[in-house]
Amino acid sequence: MKIVFYKTFLCLRCFLTGRALARLRREIPELEIETVEVTRDPLRARQDGVRMLPAVYREGKLLTGLLLTYTDLRKFLRP
């Protein structure tokens, strides 16, 4: 399963979401995470409908929020 994690290096919420995703990667070995730094690739973020950070994109679905917790991410990744 592949997801795209949209973040920026200045965002503390993005850092915390990245830590939660790292934990999920240990639990779900088939999880592949592509990280996109929005300040370097804003067009790609816009094409996927990202308007708030952090954001996680999977199979045409987008999860965003002020703080994406481990539980939020786990529910989003559930098949």
Secondary structure as the mmCIF struct_conf table of DSSP 4:
data_model
#
loop_
_struct_conf.conf_type_id
_struct_conf.id
_struct_conf.beg_label_comp_id
_struct_conf.beg_label_asym_id
_struct_conf.beg_label_seq_id
_struct_conf.end_label_comp_id
_struct_conf.end_label_asym_id
_struct_conf.end_label_seq_id
STRN STRN1 LYS A 2 LYS A 7
TURN_TY1_P TURN_TY1_P1 PHE A 9 LEU A 10
HELX_RH_AL_P HELX_RH_AL_P1 LEU A 12 GLU A 27
TURN_TY1_P TURN_TY1_P2 PRO A 29 GLU A 30
STRN STRN2 GLU A 32 GLU A 37
TURN_TY1_P TURN_TY1_P3 VAL A 38 ARG A 40
HELX_RH_AL_P HELX_RH_AL_P2 PRO A 42 GLN A 47
TURN_TY1_P TURN_TY1_P4 ASP A 48 GLY A 49
BEND BEND1 MET A 52 PRO A 54
STRN STRN3 ALA A 55 ARG A 58
TURN_TY1_P TURN_TY1_P5 GLU A 59 GLY A 60
STRN STRN4 LYS A 61 THR A 64
BEND BEND2 LEU A 66 LEU A 66
HELX_RH_AL_P HELX_RH_AL_P3 TYR A 70 LEU A 77
#
